[in-house]
């Protein structure tokens, strides 16, 4: 097929091309570095991702490429920025972590880059095949990353559960996508939407596709009852990978979830809104309640992540400008809050797993006031305490729910937030009001760790005090979807 018919625009796919080149360069360079010099790959990855940020901004509003299957709109750029920032912070905190864990593997860095590449492909896809390819690239990368501590049985167990359930969910999702293709006779989201709008009766095949696609993405986002993999995968994975998994894969799944439902299935909104209502309510309550009983802070954060996914889902359920822009704002600030928490956990936890229990954080305020302060800040933000960005994010989402007359769902969101405040406050209580239990030696916070903590803190506080420019970015990002 001639290039003219394919309509190839290199500008629209330039971020993905450059990221692929960066990953391949890291792979080749890994062959020539000794174990003790593998950290160089981390710094090169960070430098490459930083250089990629302006490229993403330049590619905004470029012409659709490959016959309209790839669209580099503001929506894709917004999510690409989230993925790249999350990748930079994850790679930085990995430098000290890998040294502490005595893990000297160059593949760790380029597989992170491939996971980010998969996320970026998902965000810019306007075609069912592209979406699935991007999703599988991301998922396969995370299967490997979760199992990096293969000498620890928890890592192997978490990776195995994640892989088996992930393969099952991918099959369910692919089955749903095939029904959508069978209905529309095309894999283009826009063409499927036009076919559905021109159909005189609601197709049962498209309804079945909607249900199966929801089930597939509910796993990726860890919605109840598709969450079973999350606590074990979070606990078994290297802590920096847990951070990336909790924010990057969630944002990527929501990005595609939104594209499919708002672009391809708007005719079925009365049906999928009922389904999402149930998933959102159950996920918020389940995640918040079960997190209370956790004594391991990583598992507690896993259930916290589940509860936050339920709140974020409210924005998609409403599917108007207020709700969806609030959802994008929430995903942006959640990236900084959650990575901030896992950065502190990375600095506290020892290579033998010591330090993961809540009791290990006893007296942290006296032993490491710097770490304790930032940990308290991130936890309060996740709990939705003003003036942090966590409060502003929840306010936008819940206010949109009330505006759309989802009163019961907004009430459940407030209740789950109140419950969550309890287990977040419990960690702060241990840090400042309990005496240390035992003699846990603390790792000194290096320059890289301090930089990550400060960047995460800025992303947690500034959007809360001055949310206008960030909400404006989110509004501009969703305009292509809501036209």
ABEGO torsion letter per residue (X at the ends): XBAAAAGBBAAAAAAAAAAAAAAAAAAAAAAABBAAAAAAAAAAAAAAAAAAAAAAAAABGBBBBGGGABBBBAAAAAAAAAAAAAAAAAAAAAAAAAAAAGBBBAAAAAAAAAAAAAAAAAAABABAAAAAAAAAAAAAAAAAAAAABAABAAAAAAAAAAAAAAAAAAAAAAAAAAAAAAAAGBABAAAAAAAAAABABBBAAAAAAAAAAAAAAAAAAGBOAAAAAAAAAAAABBAAAAAAAAAAAAAAAAAAAAAAAAAAAAAAAAAAAAAAAAAAAAAAAAAAAAAAABABAAAAAAAAAAAAAAAAAAAAAAGBAAAAAAAAAAAAAAAAAAAAAAAAAAAABBAAGBGABAAAABGAAAABAAAAAAAAAAAAAAAGBOABAAAAAAAAAAAAAAAAGBAAAAAAAAAAAAAAAAAAAAAAAAAAABBBBEBBBBBBBBAAAAAAAAAAAAAAAAAAABAAAAAAAAAAAAAAAAX
